Amino acid sequence: MARRQRQFNVFSLSFLDIMSCGFGAVILFFMIISAQIAVETQDTVREDSAEIERLEARVASSDRHLQRLRDALAGAIEQRAGSRAEAEELSAAVEDARARMSEQERTEIERREELQRLQAELRELQEEAQRLAEEAMTREEAGRQIRALQGDGDRAYLTGMRMGGDRVLILVDVSTSMLDETLVNVIRRRNMPFERKVASRKWQRVLATIDWITAQIPPTSQFQVYLFNDEVRPLIEGTEGTWLSASDAAGRLDEAMTKARELDPGGGSSLHAAFGVIRDLSPRADNVYLITDSLPTVGDSPPTRSLISGRERVRLFELAVRTLPTNVPLNIILFPLEGDPRAAPAYWDLTLRTGGTFLSPTEDWP
């Protein structure tokens, strides 16, 4: 009997087992890979979430910083607007001040020109009055003088001032400024030796004026001469607060004038001190002569600083005038000082208010 040949089948049980195992291995490998991918994906998601949170925090911080910058910018814009408005106000104020200053300068120039014109007219009137008085002066009137006076003919006779009175008071400014007409020369002369200092033409004219006025006092009158700078004192020593008889004091007055030529001008000028003599003398003077050159530099107390402005000098003058007693005519002889243009109109107005006369003499007087 012949052997039955066995046929080969590729889909046998062993082949299927092998294929199933392979397929299972593939599935297992796929599952392992999928699990690993899931783990890595979760880690990546967590890292991305953390990064997103950090970025969101930075964005929030940037937003807050941006808001602060916006607020600061708004404040700066507002401040700049305020500064610009303030600058415009200041500019307007400066322009206004410049306009007022220009107006004041024009007014001051006009006042100076008017003052010069008035002074020129005043000098012309004084010269005319002097000429007429010289013509009217007689030898008999000259003989009634209590003291002899040397001079150039009749040129020394003062006109326009009432030389009479029962009690005649003469106040003489002996401050430093009486040494010269200009401030520069005043400063130069105050540092010179005594002989050169008192040789100043202005000071010599002041002494000659004192000499002349005292020679015109009527013999029946009483008189007193006081010198003032920071303080006040009588020309004749030991006569404080008393009146002197013109007929009896001629010799003492000659001696006092000799001492006056030895005076050393210095210090400031206090009208408070000078006017205090008018108040304190009893009985009061009925005719006062004030010889000065400028507005006061000292008040009723010592100054606190060395420099004083023109406005402060006017204030000191007005304060001193308030202390003057009433019904006393004040005659003023002014030797003008450079740099004090307000002195002449101020003293001129004072003589009008008190019923006195004002004189700014020429250089050849007395």
C-alpha positions as a Python dict, from the first residue, in 0.01 Angstrom:
ca = {
    (1, 'M'): (0, 0, 0),
    (2, 'A'): (133, 314, -92),
    (3, 'R'): (217, 593, 168),
    (4, 'R'): (-30, 877, 165),
    (5, 'Q'): (154, 1199, 103),
    (6, 'R'): (91, 1479, 363),
    (7, 'Q'): (-2, 1821, 222),
    (8, 'F'): (162, 2155, 351),
    (9, 'N'): (-80, 2433, 475),
    (10, 'V'): (51, 2778, 545),
    (11, 'F'): (-242, 2855, 770),
    (12, 'S'): (-162, 2580, 1007),
    (13, 'L'): (-208, 2619, 1383),
    (14, 'S'): (159, 2681, 1443),
    (15, 'F'): (165, 2961, 1193),
    (16, 'L'): (-133, 3120, 1347),
    (17, 'D'): (25, 3099, 1691),
    (18, 'I'): (332, 3267, 1562),
    (19, 'M'): (133, 3541, 1394),
    (20, 'S'): (-74, 3596, 1708),
    (21, 'C'): (237, 3629, 1919),
    (22, 'G'): (390, 3876, 1678),
    (23, 'F'): (72, 4077, 1661),
    (24, 'G'): (52, 4080, 2040),
    (25, 'A'): (409, 4194, 2063),
    (26, 'V'): (332, 4476, 1822),
    (27, 'I'): (28, 4577, 2026),
    (28, 'L'): (230, 4563, 2348),
    (29, 'F'): (508, 4774, 2193),
    (30, 'F'): (252, 5023, 2068),
    (31, 'M'): (93, 5045, 2410),
    (32, 'I'): (431, 5102, 2574),
    (33, 'I'): (516, 5375, 2324),
    (34, 'S'): (172, 5539, 2368),
    (35, 'A'): (210, 5542, 2746),
    (36, 'Q'): (556, 5703, 2719),
    (37, 'I'): (421, 5967, 2476),
    (38, 'A'): (136, 6045, 2716),
    (39, 'V'): (380, 6096, 3006),
    (40, 'E'): (604, 6324, 2798),
    (41, 'T'): (300, 6516, 2676),
    (42, 'Q'): (180, 6575, 3032),
    (43, 'D'): (528, 6702, 3132),
    (44, 'T'): (533, 6930, 2829),
    (45, 'V'): (185, 7061, 2913),
    (46, 'R'): (284, 7133, 3273),
    (47, 'E'): (599, 7317, 3160),
    (48, 'D'): (399, 7514, 2903),
    (49, 'S'): (138, 7603, 3166),
    (50, 'A'): (407, 7721, 3405),
    (51, 'E'): (567, 7930, 3128),
    (52, 'I'): (227, 8075, 3041),
    (53, 'E'): (169, 8169, 3405),
    (54, 'R'): (512, 8339, 3419),
    (55, 'L'): (441, 8525, 3098),
    (56, 'E'): (98, 8633, 3228),
    (57, 'A'): (262, 8757, 3552),
    (58, 'R'): (518, 8955, 3349),
    (59, 'V'): (241, 9096, 3132),
    (60, 'A'): (48, 9202, 3443),
    (61, 'S'): (361, 9361, 3589),
    (62, 'S'): (430, 9537, 3259),
    (63, 'D'): (70, 9662, 3253),
    (64, 'R'): (110, 9807, 3604),
    (65, 'H'): (443, 9968, 3510),
    (66, 'L'): (289, 10104, 3191),
    (67, 'Q'): (4, 10254, 3393),
    (68, 'R'): (251, 10418, 3629),
    (69, 'L'): (438, 10561, 3330),
    (70, 'R'): (112, 10689, 3186),
    (71, 'D'): (24, 10853, 3519),
    (72, 'A'): (373, 11008, 3544),
    (73, 'L'): (348, 11132, 3185),
    (74, 'A'): (9, 11288, 3254),
    (75, 'G'): (150, 11458, 3567),
    (76, 'A'): (451, 11585, 3371),
    (77, 'I'): (223, 11721, 3097),
    (78, 'E'): (7, 11894, 3359),
    (79, 'Q'): (314, 12035, 3537),
    (80, 'R'): (458, 12157, 3209),
    (81, 'A'): (131, 12329, 3129),
    (82, 'G'): (138, 12496, 3474),
    (83, 'S'): (502, 12596, 3428),
    (84, 'R'): (425, 12741, 3087),
    (85, 'A'): (137, 12942, 3232),
    (86, 'E'): (359, 13062, 3517),
    (87, 'A'): (633, 13154, 3270),
    (88, 'E'): (384, 13353, 3066),
    (89, 'E'): (270, 13534, 3382),
    (90, 'L'): (630, 13610, 3479),
    (91, 'S'): (705, 13733, 3128),
    (92, 'A'): (401, 13960, 3139),
    (93, 'A'): (508, 14088, 3483),
    (94, 'V'): (861, 14158, 3354),
    (95, 'E'): (725, 14347, 3055),
    (96, 'D'): (495, 14544, 3283),
    (97, 'A'): (785, 14623, 3519),
    (98, 'R'): (998, 14734, 3224),
    (99, 'A'): (719, 14960, 3104),
    (100, 'R'): (677, 15112, 3451),
    (101, 'M'): (1054, 15153, 3484),
    (102, 'S'): (1070, 15330, 3150),
    (103, 'E'): (786, 15557, 3259),
    (104, 'Q'): (960, 15627, 3591),
    (105, 'E'): (1285, 15703, 3409),
    (106, 'R'): (1106, 15944, 3179),
    (107, 'T'): (934, 16104, 3478),
    (108, 'E'): (1265, 16132, 3664),
    (109, 'I'): (1432, 16295, 3362),
    (110, 'E'): (1143, 16539, 3332),
    (111, 'R'): (1167, 16617, 3703),
    (112, 'R'): (1540, 16679, 3678),
    (113, 'E'): (1492, 16908, 3382),
    (114, 'E'): (1214, 17092, 3563),
    (115, 'L'): (1428, 17118, 3875),
    (116, 'Q'): (1719, 17258, 3677),
    (117, 'R'): (1489, 17509, 3512),
    (118, 'L'): (1344, 17614, 3848),
    (119, 'Q'): (1690, 17643, 4001),
    (120, 'A'): (1801, 17861, 3712),
    (121, 'E'): (1496, 18082, 3753),
    (122, 'L'): (1552, 18092, 4129),
    (123, 'R'): (1912, 18202, 4082),
    (124, 'E'): (1802, 18475, 3843),
    (125, 'L'): (1540, 18599, 4089),
    (126, 'Q'): (1788, 18589, 4376),
    (127, 'E'): (2044, 18782, 4176),
    (128, 'E'): (1782, 19041, 4084),
    (129, 'A'): (1661, 19066, 4443),
    (130, 'Q'): (2020, 19093, 4562),
    (131, 'R'): (2087, 19373, 4316),
    (132, 'L'): (1779, 19563, 4428),
    (133, 'A'): (1861, 19514, 4796),
    (134, 'E'): (2217, 19631, 4742),
    (135, 'E'): (2082, 19947, 4588),
    (136, 'A'): (1850, 19999, 4888),
    (137, 'M'): (2118, 19924, 5152),
    (138, 'T'): (2238, 20239, 5323),
    (139, 'R'): (2544, 20309, 5533),
    (140, 'E'): (2322, 20364, 5835),
    (141, 'E'): (2176, 20011, 5803),
    (142, 'A'): (2522, 19864, 5760),
    (143, 'G'): (2632, 20045, 6075),
    (144, 'R'): (2373, 19859, 6282),
    (145, 'Q'): (2558, 19527, 6238),
    (146, 'I'): (2689, 19384, 6563),
    (147, 'R'): (3013, 19269, 6400),
    (148, 'A'): (3229, 19404, 6122),
    (149, 'L'): (3252, 19191, 5809),
    (150, 'Q'): (3513, 19210, 5536),
    (151, 'G'): (3387, 19143, 5185),
    (152, 'D'): (3373, 19237, 4819),
    (153, 'G'): (3170, 19556, 4833),
    (154, 'D'): (2800, 19490, 4884),
    (155, 'R'): (2794, 19148, 4716),
    (156, 'A'): (2764, 18968, 5050),
    (157, 'Y'): (2431, 19119, 5146),
    (158, 'L'): (2172, 18845, 5160),
    (159, 'T'): (1833, 18933, 5015),
    (160, 'G'): (1492, 18776, 5040),
    (161, 'M'): (1546, 18655, 5398),
    (162, 'R'): (1408, 18828, 5703),
    (163, 'M'): (1717, 18904, 5910),
    (164, 'G'): (1529, 19037, 6209),
    (165, 'G'): (1356, 18867, 6500),
    (166, 'D'): (1375, 18880, 6879),
    (167, 'R'): (1537, 18535, 6898),
    (168, 'V'): (1746, 18415, 6601),
    (169, 'L'): (1864, 18052, 6583),
    (170, 'I'): (2131, 17941, 6334),
    (171, 'L'): (2172, 17566, 6265),
    (172, 'V'): (2486, 17465, 6073),
    (173, 'D'): (2543, 17121, 5916),
    (174, 'V'): (2903, 17010, 5987),
    (175, 'S'): (2879, 16657, 5841),
    (176, 'T'): (3136, 16506, 5604),
    (177, 'S'): (2941, 16599, 5291),
    (178, 'M'): (2996, 16971, 5365),
    (179, 'L'): (3356, 16929, 5244),
    (180, 'D'): (3275, 16932, 4871),
    (181, 'E'): (3002, 16947, 4606),
    (182, 'T'): (3071, 16598, 4459),
    (183, 'L'): (3063, 16263, 4635),
    (184, 'V'): (3397, 16159, 4487),
    (185, 'N'): (3574, 16466, 4623),
    (186, 'V'): (3396, 16429, 4958),
    (187, 'I'): (3545, 16080, 4993),
    (188, 'R'): (3886, 16208, 4885),
    (189, 'R'): (3886, 16507, 5120),
    (190, 'R'): (3773, 16320, 5429),
    (191, 'N'): (4096, 16120, 5416),
    (192, 'M'): (4320, 16424, 5364),
    (193, 'P'): (4520, 16598, 5638),
    (194, 'F'): (4321, 16854, 5838),
    (195, 'E'): (4471, 17161, 5667),
    (196, 'R'): (4382, 17038, 5317),
    (197, 'K'): (4044, 16907, 5429),
    (198, 'V'): (3916, 17239, 5571),
    (199, 'A'): (4065, 17434, 5279),
    (200, 'S'): (3775, 17308, 5068),
    (201, 'R'): (3603, 17596, 4889),
    (202, 'K'): (3261, 17470, 4991),
    (203, 'W'): (3354, 17453, 5359),
    (204, 'Q'): (3509, 17798, 5346),
    (205, 'R'): (3184, 17930, 5197),
    (206, 'V'): (2991, 17768, 5483),
    (207, 'L'): (3215, 17941, 5739),
    (208, 'A'): (3177, 18271, 5554),
    (209, 'T'): (2800, 18227, 5557),
    (210, 'I'): (2799, 18175, 5934),
    (211, 'D'): (3019, 18479, 5973),
    (212, 'W'): (2795, 18687, 5749),
    (213, 'I'): (2462, 18589, 5908),
    (214, 'T'): (2588, 18652, 6261),
    (215, 'A'): (2705, 18996, 6148),
    (216, 'Q'): (2351, 19082, 6030),
    (217, 'I'): (2174, 19003, 6359),
    (218, 'P'): (2014, 19321, 6501),
    (219, 'P'): (2183, 19444, 6823),
    (220, 'T'): (1851, 19426, 7008),
    (221, 'S'): (1802, 19057, 6931),
    (222, 'Q'): (1905, 18739, 7108),
    (223, 'F'): (2070, 18462, 6912),
    (224, 'Q'): (2223, 18114, 6930),
    (225, 'V'): (2438, 17912, 6689),
    (226, 'Y'): (2430, 17530, 6695),
    (227, 'L'): (2640, 17283, 6493),
    (228, 'F'): (2501, 16941, 6404),
    (229, 'N'): (2611, 16616, 6238),
    (230, 'D'): (2528, 16290, 6418),
    (231, 'E'): (2490, 16504, 6730),
    (232, 'V'): (2422, 16869, 6805),
    (233, 'R'): (2623, 17123, 7010),
    (234, 'P'): (2644, 17503, 7043),
    (235, 'L'): (2914, 17692, 6857),
    (236, 'I'): (2997, 17885, 7176),
    (237, 'E'): (3090, 17631, 7442),
    (238, 'G'): (2895, 17635, 7766),
    (239, 'T'): (2584, 17806, 7622),
    (240, 'E'): (2358, 17503, 7582),
    (241, 'G'): (1989, 17587, 7615),
    (242, 'T'): (2041, 17963, 7659),
    (243, 'W'): (1993, 18268, 7442),
    (244, 'L'): (2280, 18515, 7394),
    (245, 'S'): (2239, 18889, 7368),
    (246, 'A'): (2363, 19017, 7033),
    (247, 'S'): (2490, 19341, 7189),
    (248, 'D'): (2686, 19162, 7463),
    (249, 'A'): (2816, 18856, 7274),
    (250, 'A'): (2997, 19018, 6983),
    (251, 'G'): (3337, 18948, 7133),
    (252, 'R'): (3248, 18591, 7225),
    (253, 'L'): (3110, 18540, 6877),
    (254, 'D'): (3437, 18656, 6720),
    (255, 'E'): (3619, 18406, 6939),
    (256, 'A'): (3369, 18133, 6848),
    (257, 'M'): (3416, 18201, 6476),
    (258, 'T'): (3789, 18159, 6524),
    (259, 'K'): (3720, 17817, 6678),
    (260, 'A'): (3473, 17737, 6399),
    (261, 'R'): (3761, 17764, 6153),
    (262, 'E'): (3928, 17485, 6350),
    (263, 'L'): (3628, 17251, 6312),
    (264, 'D'): (3684, 16912, 6147),
    (265, 'P'): (3365, 16823, 5953),
    (266, 'G'): (3269, 16458, 5977),
    (267, 'G'): (2993, 16207, 6044),
    (268, 'G'): (2639, 16192, 5915),
    (269, 'S'): (2366, 16454, 5915),
    (270, 'S'): (2074, 16432, 6160),
    (271, 'L'): (1786, 16678, 6118),
    (272, 'H'): (1623, 16512, 6420),
    (273, 'A'): (1906, 16645, 6634),
    (274, 'A'): (1897, 16990, 6470),
    (275, 'F'): (1519, 17030, 6498),
    (276, 'G'): (1537, 16910, 6857),
    (277, 'V'): (1715, 17238, 6941),
    (278, 'I'): (1420, 17435, 6799),
    (279, 'R'): (1184, 17241, 7028),
    (280, 'D'): (1402, 17257, 7338),
    (281, 'L'): (1508, 17624, 7343),
    (282, 'S'): (1283, 17833, 7567),
    (283, 'P'): (1143, 18072, 7475),
    (284, 'R'): (1131, 17943, 7120),
    (285, 'A'): (1307, 18107, 6826),
    (286, 'D'): (1103, 18333, 6603),
    (287, 'N'): (1351, 18312, 6314),
    (288, 'V'): (1561, 18007, 6223),
    (289, 'Y'): (1839, 17972, 5963),
    (290, 'L'): (1940, 17623, 5849),
    (291, 'I'): (2268, 17586, 5656),
    (292, 'T'): (2299, 17243, 5494),
    (293, 'D'): (2369, 17066, 5165),
    (294, 'S'): (2154, 16753, 5145),
    (295, 'L'): (1881, 16539, 5296),
    (296, 'P'): (1964, 16372, 5630),
    (297, 'T'): (2151, 16042, 5655),
    (298, 'V'): (2081, 15980, 6027),
    (299, 'G'): (1751, 15961, 6211),
    (300, 'D'): (1671, 15981, 6581),
    (301, 'S'): (1885, 15671, 6645),
    (302, 'P'): (2227, 15553, 6516),
    (303, 'P'): (2212, 15388, 6169),
    (304, 'T'): (2236, 15010, 6145),
    (305, 'R'): (2430, 15012, 5816),
    (306, 'S'): (2674, 15236, 5633),
    (307, 'L'): (2477, 15285, 5308),
    (308, 'I'): (2144, 15463, 5275),
    (309, 'S'): (1920, 15502, 4970),
    (310, 'G'): (1762, 15821, 4841),
    (311, 'R'): (1417, 15698, 4940),
    (312, 'E'): (1532, 15633, 5297),
    (313, 'R'): (1680, 15984, 5316),
    (314, 'V'): (1347, 16132, 5209),
    (315, 'R'): (1175, 15926, 5479),
    (316, 'L'): (1420, 16053, 5744),
    (317, 'F'): (1356, 16409, 5625),
    (318, 'E'): (979, 16368, 5653),
    (319, 'L'): (1006, 16212, 5999),
    (320, 'A'): (1224, 16500, 6117),
    (321, 'V'): (986, 16761, 5974),
    (322, 'R'): (703, 16610, 6178),
    (323, 'T'): (890, 16705, 6495),
    (324, 'L'): (910, 17077, 6403),
    (325, 'P'): (705, 17310, 6621),
    (326, 'T'): (448, 17529, 6449),
    (327, 'N'): (470, 17902, 6380),
    (328, 'V'): (851, 17905, 6348),
    (329, 'P'): (974, 18034, 6007),
    (330, 'L'): (1255, 17820, 5872),
    (331, 'N'): (1500, 17991, 5632),
    (332, 'I'): (1721, 17745, 5445),
    (333, 'I'): (2056, 17810, 5275),
    (334, 'L'): (2136, 17506, 5061),
    (335, 'F'): (2480, 17429, 4915),
    (336, 'P'): (2368, 17147, 4678),
    (337, 'L'): (2542, 16810, 4690),
    (338, 'E'): (2581, 16599, 4376),
    (339, 'G'): (2367, 16286, 4378),
    (340, 'D'): (2089, 16430, 4599),
    (341, 'P'): (1841, 16589, 4351),
    (342, 'R'): (1548, 16559, 4593),
    (343, 'A'): (1705, 16791, 4851),
    (344, 'A'): (1629, 17123, 4679),
    (345, 'P'): (1255, 17064, 4617),
    (346, 'A'): (1212, 16911, 4965),
    (347, 'Y'): (1372, 17206, 5146),
    (348, 'W'): (1200, 17457, 4918),
    (349, 'D'): (863, 17301, 5005),
    (350, 'L'): (955, 17309, 5376),
    (351, 'T'): (1023, 17684, 5365),
    (352, 'L'): (684, 17739, 5199),
    (353, 'R'): (510, 17541, 5471),
    (354, 'T'): (683, 17725, 5756),
    (355, 'G'): (670, 18073, 5606),
    (356, 'G'): (1046, 18100, 5558),
    (357, 'T'): (1267, 18156, 5254),
    (358, 'F'): (1492, 17932, 5048),
    (359, 'L'): (1832, 18020, 4902),
    (360, 'S'): (2076, 17818, 4694),
    (361, 'P'): (2361, 18070, 4662),
    (362, 'T'): (2593, 18119, 4369),
    (363, 'E'): (2956, 18009, 4396),
    (364, 'D'): (3081, 18362, 4465),
    (365, 'W'): (2849, 18413, 4766),
    (366, 'P'): (2894, 18540, 5028),
}
